[in-house]
Amino acid sequence: MTESGWLGLAGREVLVTGLKNRKSVAWHVASQLREAGARPVFVVRTDERLESAAKLIGDDPAYVCDVKDDDAVARLGAVVAEKHPGLAGFVHSIAFANYSDGWKPFHETRKDDFLEAAGVSAFSLVALARALRPALAPDASVVAISISSTTMAAENYGYMAPIKAALDSAVVFLAKSFSAENEVRFNGVRAGLLKTSSSAGIPGYVDSWLHAEKATFRGRGLDTAEVASTVLFLLSPRSSGINGQGVVVDAGMGSNYFDARLMEGGA
């Protein structure tokens, strides 16, 4: 074991987006970064979110940036480059979809809703990567939070699956484009269904989560902390050979469609 611990993250800083509350993927990632001796640098969407999450943030640095605002993203990049040079990486845990109209067939998706969600949930990875590039260490790692499958047509998730597919593809293209000048890596963690505040806004999500729990090999749902642990590994130098990939973390759900309990409709 090295002085910086097995993960090699001690003493380093990692920017973490998407903090909302203790259920957030971002919170679990930040907690595990602290345990590994690293320092999270938080980015939240609004001043109100910054205030409501103050106890979670503690003494760690935090900034406000609405990724829909190009100028705000550029300002964030400049500030982070000045105050946090040599970042070990950043975690993209940002997503938004307008489900205010409830469950709708995919073909009824509104263009404005689709484009807004694509900008916040997928293109923001590209925008943040570009803005934060000067602040990243040559061996930094970027991890995006995605979903376990973008080809399983879950009707209630709707248009967000194609948008997450765009995020998954952006991971690969960013890995390629950054490789021309450095060894910054980009990977995705493709998580199964989680109990987060954001997911609670998806129509019919509770029923989906309960079904997903039955579909795992272990018959127990996925913990957000398990996703965070995979994120930490991908952030660390220990995963230096992994680049442009999507790691599925779903407790086997995607390989268990023909489980006898599911086919019989049992618990």
C-alpha positions as CSV (number, residue, x, y, z in Angstrom):
1,M,0.0,0.0,0.0
2,T,1.3,3.4,-0.9
3,E,1.3,6.5,1.3
4,S,-1.8,7.7,-0.5
5,G,-3.7,4.5,0.1
6,W,-4.6,1.7,-2.2
7,L,-6.7,4.0,-4.4
8,G,-4.0,6.6,-4.7
9,L,-6.5,9.5,-4.2
10,A,-5.4,10.8,-0.8
11,G,-4.4,14.4,-0.8
12,R,-6.0,15.0,-4.2
13,E,-9.1,17.0,-5.2
14,V,-12.1,15.7,-7.2
15,L,-14.9,17.9,-8.5
16,V,-18.3,16.4,-7.8
17,T,-21.5,17.7,-9.5
18,G,-25.1,17.0,-8.7
19,L,-25.2,17.1,-4.9
20,K,-28.8,17.5,-3.6
21,N,-29.1,15.5,-0.4
22,R,-27.9,12.3,1.4
23,K,-29.6,10.1,-1.2
24,S,-27.7,11.6,-4.1
25,V,-25.0,9.6,-5.9
26,A,-22.9,12.8,-5.5
27,W,-23.2,12.6,-1.8
28,H,-22.1,8.9,-1.6
29,V,-19.2,9.6,-3.9
30,A,-18.1,12.6,-1.8
31,S,-18.3,10.6,1.4
32,Q,-16.2,7.8,0.0
33,L,-13.7,10.4,-1.4
34,R,-13.3,11.8,2.1
35,E,-12.8,8.3,3.5
36,A,-10.0,7.8,0.9
37,G,-8.3,10.9,2.0
38,A,-9.4,13.0,-1.0
39,R,-11.1,16.3,-1.0
40,P,-14.4,16.8,-2.9
41,V,-15.0,20.1,-4.7
42,F,-18.7,20.5,-5.0
43,V,-20.7,22.1,-7.9
44,V,-24.4,22.7,-7.4
45,R,-27.0,24.2,-9.7
46,T,-28.3,27.1,-7.6
47,D,-27.6,29.3,-4.6
48,E,-30.6,27.8,-2.9
49,R,-29.1,24.3,-3.4
50,L,-25.9,25.6,-2.0
51,E,-27.6,26.8,1.1
52,S,-29.8,23.7,1.6
53,A,-26.7,21.4,1.2
54,A,-24.5,23.5,3.4
55,K,-24.3,20.8,6.2
56,L,-23.3,18.1,3.7
57,I,-20.7,20.3,2.1
58,G,-19.1,21.4,5.4
59,D,-15.7,23.0,5.0
60,D,-15.1,21.7,1.5
61,P,-15.1,24.2,-1.4
62,A,-18.4,24.6,-3.4
63,Y,-19.4,26.5,-6.4
64,V,-22.7,27.3,-8.2
65,C,-23.1,26.6,-11.9
66,D,-26.3,26.1,-13.9
67,V,-25.0,24.0,-16.8
68,K,-27.7,25.5,-19.1
69,D,-25.8,28.8,-18.9
70,D,-22.7,28.7,-21.1
71,D,-21.2,31.7,-19.4
72,A,-21.6,30.1,-16.0
73,V,-19.8,27.0,-17.2
74,A,-17.0,29.1,-18.6
75,R,-16.7,31.0,-15.3
76,L,-16.6,27.8,-13.3
77,G,-13.7,26.5,-15.5
78,A,-11.8,29.7,-14.9
79,V,-12.3,29.7,-11.1
80,V,-11.5,26.0,-10.7
81,A,-8.3,26.3,-12.8
82,E,-7.2,29.1,-10.6
83,K,-8.1,27.6,-7.2
84,H,-7.9,23.9,-7.8
85,P,-5.2,23.1,-10.4
86,G,-4.3,19.5,-10.9
87,L,-7.7,18.0,-10.2
88,A,-7.7,14.3,-10.1
89,G,-10.9,14.3,-12.0
90,F,-14.6,15.1,-11.9
91,V,-17.8,13.3,-11.5
92,H,-20.8,14.1,-13.8
93,S,-23.9,13.3,-11.9
94,I,-26.4,15.7,-13.6
95,A,-29.7,14.8,-15.2
96,F,-33.0,16.5,-15.8
97,A,-36.3,15.6,-17.5
98,N,-39.6,17.3,-17.5
99,Y,-42.1,14.7,-16.3
100,S,-44.7,17.2,-15.2
101,D,-47.2,15.8,-17.7
102,G,-46.8,12.3,-16.3
103,W,-46.4,9.1,-18.2
104,K,-46.6,9.7,-22.0
105,P,-45.9,7.5,-25.0
106,F,-42.5,8.1,-26.4
107,H,-43.8,9.3,-29.8
108,E,-45.6,12.2,-27.9
109,T,-42.3,13.5,-26.5
110,R,-42.1,17.3,-27.0
111,K,-39.1,18.6,-28.9
112,D,-38.5,21.3,-26.3
113,D,-38.5,18.8,-23.4
114,F,-36.2,16.5,-25.3
115,L,-33.7,19.2,-26.2
116,E,-33.6,20.7,-22.7
117,A,-33.0,17.3,-21.2
118,A,-30.3,16.5,-23.7
119,G,-28.5,19.7,-23.0
120,V,-28.6,19.3,-19.2
121,S,-28.1,15.5,-19.0
122,A,-25.7,14.8,-21.9
123,F,-24.1,17.8,-23.5
124,S,-23.2,19.3,-20.1
125,L,-20.6,16.6,-19.9
126,V,-19.0,17.9,-23.1
127,A,-19.3,21.5,-21.9
128,L,-17.8,20.8,-18.4
129,A,-15.0,18.7,-19.9
130,R,-14.0,21.6,-22.1
131,A,-14.3,24.2,-19.4
132,L,-12.4,22.2,-16.8
133,R,-9.7,20.9,-19.1
134,P,-7.1,23.4,-17.9
135,A,-7.7,22.4,-14.3
136,L,-7.3,18.6,-14.9
137,A,-4.1,16.8,-14.1
138,P,-2.6,15.0,-17.1
139,D,-3.7,11.6,-15.6
140,A,-7.1,12.8,-14.4
141,S,-10.3,10.6,-14.6
142,V,-13.8,11.8,-15.5
143,V,-16.8,9.6,-14.6
144,A,-20.3,10.1,-15.8
145,I,-23.3,8.5,-14.1
146,S,-25.6,6.7,-16.7
147,I,-28.1,3.9,-16.6
148,S,-27.6,0.2,-16.9
149,S,-29.4,-0.1,-20.3
150,T,-30.5,2.4,-22.9
151,T,-32.1,-0.2,-25.1
152,M,-34.6,-1.6,-22.6
153,A,-37.7,0.4,-23.5
154,A,-39.0,1.3,-20.1
155,E,-42.0,3.3,-21.0
156,N,-42.1,5.5,-17.9
157,Y,-38.5,6.5,-18.3
158,G,-39.3,7.6,-21.8
159,Y,-37.1,10.0,-23.7
160,M,-34.4,9.9,-21.1
161,A,-33.0,6.6,-22.3
162,P,-32.0,7.9,-25.7
163,I,-30.5,10.9,-24.0
164,K,-28.5,8.7,-21.7
165,A,-27.4,6.8,-24.8
166,A,-26.0,10.1,-26.1
167,L,-24.2,10.5,-22.7
168,D,-22.6,7.1,-23.1
169,S,-21.5,7.9,-26.6
170,A,-20.1,11.3,-25.5
171,V,-17.9,9.4,-23.0
172,V,-16.2,7.5,-25.8
173,F,-15.7,10.5,-28.0
174,L,-14.3,12.7,-25.2
175,A,-11.9,9.9,-24.3
176,K,-10.7,9.9,-27.9
177,S,-10.5,13.7,-28.3
178,F,-8.6,14.3,-25.0
179,S,-6.1,11.5,-25.8
180,A,-4.4,13.7,-28.4
181,E,-2.7,15.7,-25.7
182,N,-2.9,13.9,-22.4
183,E,-4.0,10.8,-20.6
184,V,-7.2,12.1,-19.1
185,R,-9.7,9.2,-19.1
186,F,-13.5,9.2,-19.5
187,N,-15.7,6.4,-18.3
188,G,-19.3,5.9,-17.4
189,V,-21.0,4.0,-14.5
190,R,-24.2,2.5,-15.9
191,A,-26.2,2.1,-12.7
192,G,-29.3,0.0,-12.2
193,L,-32.3,1.5,-10.4
194,L,-31.5,3.6,-7.3
195,K,-33.5,5.2,-4.6
196,T,-32.7,8.9,-5.1
197,S,-34.7,12.1,-4.9
198,S,-34.4,12.6,-8.7
199,S,-35.6,9.1,-9.5
200,A,-38.6,9.7,-7.3
201,G,-39.9,12.2,-9.9
202,I,-40.1,9.5,-12.6
203,P,-43.7,8.4,-13.1
204,G,-44.3,4.9,-11.8
205,Y,-40.7,4.6,-10.4
206,V,-41.6,2.7,-7.2
207,D,-43.1,-0.2,-9.2
208,S,-40.1,-0.2,-11.5
209,W,-37.7,-0.3,-8.6
210,L,-39.6,-3.1,-6.9
211,H,-39.5,-5.1,-10.1
212,A,-35.8,-4.4,-10.6
213,E,-35.1,-5.6,-7.0
214,K,-36.7,-8.9,-7.8
215,A,-34.7,-9.2,-11.0
216,T,-31.3,-8.9,-9.4
217,F,-29.4,-12.2,-8.8
218,R,-29.4,-11.6,-5.1
219,G,-33.0,-10.5,-4.9
220,R,-32.0,-7.2,-3.3
221,G,-31.9,-3.8,-4.8
222,L,-28.9,-1.8,-5.7
223,D,-27.4,0.5,-3.1
224,T,-26.2,3.9,-4.1
225,A,-23.0,3.4,-2.1
226,E,-22.2,0.4,-4.4
227,V,-22.4,2.7,-7.4
228,A,-20.2,5.2,-5.6
229,S,-17.6,2.6,-4.9
230,T,-17.3,1.8,-8.6
231,V,-17.0,5.6,-9.3
232,L,-14.1,5.8,-6.9
233,F,-12.3,2.9,-8.5
234,L,-12.7,4.6,-11.9
235,L,-11.4,7.9,-10.5
236,S,-8.3,6.2,-9.1
237,P,-5.0,5.4,-10.8
238,R,-5.8,1.8,-10.1
239,S,-8.2,1.8,-13.1
240,S,-5.6,3.5,-15.4
241,G,-6.2,0.9,-18.1
242,I,-9.9,1.6,-18.4
243,N,-10.9,4.3,-20.8
244,G,-13.9,5.0,-23.0
245,Q,-16.0,2.3,-21.2
246,G,-19.3,2.0,-19.5
247,V,-19.3,-0.2,-16.4
248,V,-22.6,-1.8,-15.6
249,V,-23.5,-1.9,-11.9
250,D,-26.9,-3.5,-11.5
251,A,-26.4,-6.5,-9.2
252,G,-27.1,-8.8,-12.2
253,M,-30.5,-7.4,-13.1
254,G,-29.8,-7.2,-16.8
255,S,-28.9,-10.9,-17.0
256,N,-31.8,-12.3,-15.0
257,Y,-34.9,-11.7,-17.2
258,F,-35.8,-15.4,-17.1
259,D,-35.6,-16.0,-13.4
260,A,-38.3,-18.4,-12.4
261,R,-39.6,-16.1,-9.7
262,L,-40.2,-13.3,-12.3
263,M,-41.8,-15.7,-14.8
264,E,-44.1,-17.0,-12.2
265,G,-44.9,-13.5,-11.0
266,G,-43.7,-14.4,-7.5
267,A,-41.9,-12.3,-5.0
